[in-house]
Amino acid sequence: MAKDIEVGGTEYGAKDYQDPPPAPLIDPEELGKWSLYRAVIAEFIATLLFLYITVLTVIGYKSQSATDECGGVGILGIAWAFGGMIFVLVYCTAGISGGHINPAVTFGLFLARKVSLVRAVLYIIAQCLGAISGVGLVKAFQKAYYVRYGGGANELADGYSTGTGLAAEIIGTFVLVYTVFSATDPKRNARDSHVPVLAPLPIGFAVFMVHLATIPITGTGINPARSFGAAVIYGKDKAWDDQWIFWVGPFIGAAIAAIYHQYILRAGAAKALGSFRSSSY
């Protein structure tokens, strides 16, 4: 039986955890399962709720601070709204869809072979449609405030270069997706089973911390569906001019996080090399 080596040289006779098998790239049989469509619906509803609450928070803060500079929840409150909603929604949907609620998270998990291509594509479509619907509800209920205060759309702030905005999105998404991998790692969960950490908690905190750092730069995307949904409903040129930043940056950050976790922290590259060497003899 394969053995696992801990840091510090301690060896265990057998692995006390089990990695799930890699998801197939394309699984036609998956299309005939209700569990897939149930998960897609869960992603749609979760992203709708996420955008509705968070964009409403942004609009409310801007409307209150327009008349009172000390009014409203402030940047701290906005960050809490985003992080808190992710905590709640991941907790609610993790057992159904995995609680991605973000195309960048789905993309990172796809690269790590945690989800199939079919599931990843359907998730991303559902997330984008859910985001559009969520922002659409905000506009329907508060159209005057929505149009006046920017629609919650992500834009590169004045005074920051495109490179700075792109870097903020790459690093911010790396933090988020790296946290997702670490919080859901079966090896970590088995080893630290005596520490009762709820996976959605660190993921929500990661979103909260990244928002504190990057709201002044890009308004914080780190979620292409969130940026896309707001841009579609708001419809102004500036939101669309910067839209590519909120897709390219998060996807690059997610890819780096997937490679770092799977091939460095989990030694996937070393295992693959060892397997290759064993088969050569």
GIFEN-V316686 format. One record per residue. N is the residue number from 1. RES is the residue in one letter. NEAR is the number of other C-alpha atoms within 10 Angstrom. D_LAST is the distance of its C-alpha to the last C-alpha in Angstrom with 2 decimals. Layout:
BEGIN
n: (N & N)
res: (RES & RES)
near: (NEAR & NEAR)
d_last: (D_LAST & D_LAST)
END
This chain:
BEGIN
n: (1 & 2 & 3 & 4 & 5 & 6 & 7 & 8 & 9 & 10 & 11 & 12 & 13 & 14 & 15 & 16 & 17 & 18 & 19 & 20 & 21 & 22 & 23 & 24 & 25 & 26 & 27 & 28 & 29 & 30 & 31 & 32 & 33 & 34 & 35 & 36 & 37 & 38 & 39 & 40 & 41 & 42 & 43 & 44 & 45 & 46 & 47 & 48 & 49 & 50 & 51 & 52 & 53 & 54 & 55 & 56 & 57 & 58 & 59 & 60 & 61 & 62 & 63 & 64 & 65 & 66 & 67 & 68 & 69 & 70 & 71 & 72 & 73 & 74 & 75 & 76 & 77 & 78 & 79 & 80 & 81 & 82 & 83 & 84 & 85 & 86 & 87 & 88 & 89 & 90 & 91 & 92 & 93 & 94 & 95 & 96 & 97 & 98 & 99 & 100 & 101 & 102 & 103 & 104 & 105 & 106 & 107 & 108 & 109 & 110 & 111 & 112 & 113 & 114 & 115 & 116 & 117 & 118 & 119 & 120 & 121 & 122 & 123 & 124 & 125 & 126 & 127 & 128 & 129 & 130 & 131 & 132 & 133 & 134 & 135 & 136 & 137 & 138 & 139 & 140 & 141 & 142 & 143 & 144 & 145 & 146 & 147 & 148 & 149 & 150 & 151 & 152 & 153 & 154 & 155 & 156 & 157 & 158 & 159 & 160 & 161 & 162 & 163 & 164 & 165 & 166 & 167 & 168 & 169 & 170 & 171 & 172 & 173 & 174 & 175 & 176 & 177 & 178 & 179 & 180 & 181 & 182 & 183 & 184 & 185 & 186 & 187 & 188 & 189 & 190 & 191 & 192 & 193 & 194 & 195 & 196 & 197 & 198 & 199 & 200 & 201 & 202 & 203 & 204 & 205 & 206 & 207 & 208 & 209 & 210 & 211 & 212 & 213 & 214 & 215 & 216 & 217 & 218 & 219 & 220 & 221 & 222 & 223 & 224 & 225 & 226 & 227 & 228 & 229 & 230 & 231 & 232 & 233 & 234 & 235 & 236 & 237 & 238 & 239 & 240 & 241 & 242 & 243 & 244 & 245 & 246 & 247 & 248 & 249 & 250 & 251 & 252 & 253 & 254 & 255 & 256 & 257 & 258 & 259 & 260 & 261 & 262 & 263 & 264 & 265 & 266 & 267 & 268 & 269 & 270 & 271 & 272 & 273 & 274 & 275 & 276 & 277 & 278 & 279 & 280 & 281)
res: (M & A & K & D & I & E & V & G & G & T & E & Y & G & A & K & D & Y & Q & D & P & P & P & A & P & L & I & D & P & E & E & L & G & K & W & S & L & Y & R & A & V & I & A & E & F & I & A & T & L & L & F & L & Y & I & T & V & L & T & V & I & G & Y & K & S & Q & S & A & T & D & E & C & G & G & V & G & I & L & G & I & A & W & A & F & G & G & M & I & F & V & L & V & Y & C & T & A & G & I & S & G & G & H & I & N & P & A & V & T & F & G & L & F & L & A & R & K & V & S & L & V & R & A & V & L & Y & I & I & A & Q & C & L & G & A & I & S & G & V & G & L & V & K & A & F & Q & K & A & Y & Y & V & R & Y & G & G & G & A & N & E & L & A & D & G & Y & S & T & G & T & G & L & A & A & E & I & I & G & T & F & V & L & V & Y & T & V & F & S & A & T & D & P & K & R & N & A & R & D & S & H & V & P & V & L & A & P & L & P & I & G & F & A & V & F & M & V & H & L & A & T & I & P & I & T & G & T & G & I & N & P & A & R & S & F & G & A & A & V & I & Y & G & K & D & K & A & W & D & D & Q & W & I & F & W & V & G & P & F & I & G & A & A & I & A & A & I & Y & H & Q & Y & I & L & R & A & G & A & A & K & A & L & G & S & F & R & S & S & S & Y)
near: (6 & 7 & 11 & 14 & 12 & 9 & 7 & 6 & 7 & 8 & 12 & 12 & 10 & 11 & 16 & 13 & 14 & 9 & 9 & 9 & 8 & 12 & 16 & 14 & 16 & 12 & 13 & 10 & 7 & 14 & 12 & 10 & 10 & 10 & 13 & 18 & 17 & 13 & 22 & 23 & 19 & 26 & 32 & 26 & 21 & 28 & 30 & 26 & 20 & 26 & 28 & 21 & 16 & 24 & 25 & 25 & 22 & 26 & 22 & 20 & 19 & 23 & 17 & 15 & 14 & 13 & 10 & 10 & 10 & 10 & 13 & 20 & 18 & 18 & 17 & 13 & 16 & 24 & 26 & 22 & 24 & 23 & 25 & 21 & 22 & 27 & 23 & 16 & 22 & 24 & 17 & 16 & 18 & 16 & 10 & 16 & 21 & 17 & 24 & 25 & 31 & 25 & 26 & 29 & 31 & 27 & 26 & 28 & 23 & 23 & 19 & 20 & 18 & 18 & 21 & 20 & 19 & 17 & 23 & 23 & 17 & 17 & 27 & 24 & 17 & 26 & 32 & 26 & 19 & 28 & 32 & 25 & 22 & 29 & 30 & 23 & 18 & 22 & 20 & 11 & 11 & 14 & 13 & 10 & 17 & 25 & 16 & 11 & 16 & 18 & 25 & 27 & 28 & 25 & 24 & 24 & 14 & 9 & 8 & 12 & 12 & 14 & 10 & 14 & 23 & 24 & 17 & 25 & 29 & 26 & 20 & 27 & 30 & 28 & 20 & 28 & 30 & 24 & 22 & 23 & 21 & 18 & 18 & 15 & 16 & 16 & 16 & 13 & 18 & 14 & 12 & 11 & 10 & 8 & 9 & 8 & 12 & 12 & 20 & 24 & 17 & 18 & 25 & 25 & 20 & 22 & 27 & 24 & 18 & 23 & 26 & 17 & 16 & 19 & 20 & 14 & 21 & 26 & 21 & 27 & 29 & 35 & 24 & 26 & 27 & 31 & 29 & 25 & 26 & 27 & 26 & 16 & 22 & 20 & 14 & 14 & 10 & 13 & 22 & 19 & 12 & 19 & 20 & 14 & 27 & 27 & 22 & 16 & 25 & 32 & 25 & 21 & 27 & 30 & 23 & 19 & 27 & 25 & 18 & 16 & 19 & 17 & 16 & 12 & 11 & 14 & 13 & 15 & 14 & 12 & 12 & 12 & 12 & 12 & 11 & 11 & 10 & 9 & 8 & 7 & 5)
d_last: (20.00 & 18.94 & 20.86 & 22.82 & 23.67 & 27.21 & 28.71 & 29.89 & 27.02 & 28.35 & 25.78 & 26.66 & 25.43 & 25.04 & 25.67 & 29.40 & 29.21 & 27.74 & 26.93 & 28.37 & 26.09 & 26.07 & 29.14 & 28.75 & 29.76 & 32.50 & 33.74 & 36.76 & 37.48 & 38.18 & 41.26 & 42.84 & 42.67 & 45.69 & 43.57 & 42.45 & 46.04 & 47.26 & 44.76 & 45.87 & 49.49 & 48.72 & 47.20 & 50.30 & 52.77 & 51.00 & 50.90 & 54.52 & 55.63 & 53.64 & 55.32 & 58.71 & 58.92 & 57.38 & 59.25 & 62.43 & 61.89 & 61.51 & 64.63 & 66.58 & 65.76 & 66.80 & 70.01 & 70.97 & 70.14 & 72.18 & 75.37 & 74.27 & 71.73 & 71.02 & 70.89 & 67.94 & 64.66 & 63.40 & 59.87 & 58.91 & 60.19 & 58.37 & 55.09 & 55.81 & 56.59 & 53.25 & 51.22 & 53.31 & 53.05 & 49.27 & 49.23 & 51.58 & 49.98 & 46.36 & 47.62 & 49.44 & 46.77 & 43.43 & 43.39 & 44.27 & 42.53 & 40.64 & 43.56 & 42.28 & 45.74 & 44.22 & 42.32 & 40.38 & 39.12 & 38.25 & 36.42 & 34.38 & 33.46 & 32.58 & 30.15 & 28.54 & 28.34 & 31.06 & 33.37 & 33.13 & 34.60 & 37.53 & 38.42 & 38.07 & 40.41 & 42.95 & 42.93 & 43.62 & 46.42 & 47.93 & 47.77 & 49.53 & 52.17 & 52.70 & 53.20 & 55.72 & 57.56 & 57.67 & 59.14 & 61.42 & 62.90 & 63.61 & 65.43 & 67.32 & 68.59 & 69.29 & 69.61 & 72.02 & 69.97 & 66.73 & 67.93 & 69.75 & 66.91 & 63.95 & 62.46 & 59.66 & 57.80 & 55.16 & 56.24 & 55.34 & 58.08 & 60.42 & 59.45 & 55.68 & 53.62 & 51.25 & 48.33 & 49.51 & 49.83 & 46.40 & 44.84 & 46.79 & 45.42 & 41.79 & 41.95 & 44.07 & 41.76 & 38.73 & 40.57 & 41.36 & 38.00 & 36.17 & 38.66 & 38.03 & 34.28 & 34.96 & 37.80 & 35.92 & 32.53 & 31.78 & 29.99 & 33.10 & 35.43 & 33.84 & 33.74 & 37.27 & 38.80 & 41.57 & 42.66 & 44.41 & 43.76 & 44.64 & 42.15 & 44.98 & 46.66 & 44.27 & 43.79 & 47.58 & 47.92 & 45.40 & 47.56 & 50.66 & 49.44 & 48.20 & 51.59 & 53.44 & 51.59 & 51.63 & 54.78 & 56.77 & 54.30 & 53.39 & 54.96 & 51.39 & 49.45 & 45.83 & 46.34 & 46.72 & 48.60 & 51.12 & 51.79 & 51.88 & 54.23 & 56.64 & 56.65 & 57.34 & 60.33 & 61.68 & 61.32 & 62.33 & 60.94 & 59.64 & 57.39 & 55.91 & 55.67 & 53.34 & 51.51 & 48.37 & 47.82 & 47.63 & 44.89 & 42.75 & 42.90 & 41.94 & 39.09 & 37.61 & 38.12 & 36.52 & 33.43 & 33.06 & 33.54 & 30.92 & 28.29 & 29.34 & 29.28 & 26.18 & 23.82 & 25.34 & 27.24 & 24.96 & 21.85 & 20.69 & 19.14 & 17.23 & 16.01 & 14.97 & 13.10 & 11.36 & 10.53 & 9.24 & 6.97 & 5.77 & 5.51 & 3.80 & 0.00)
END
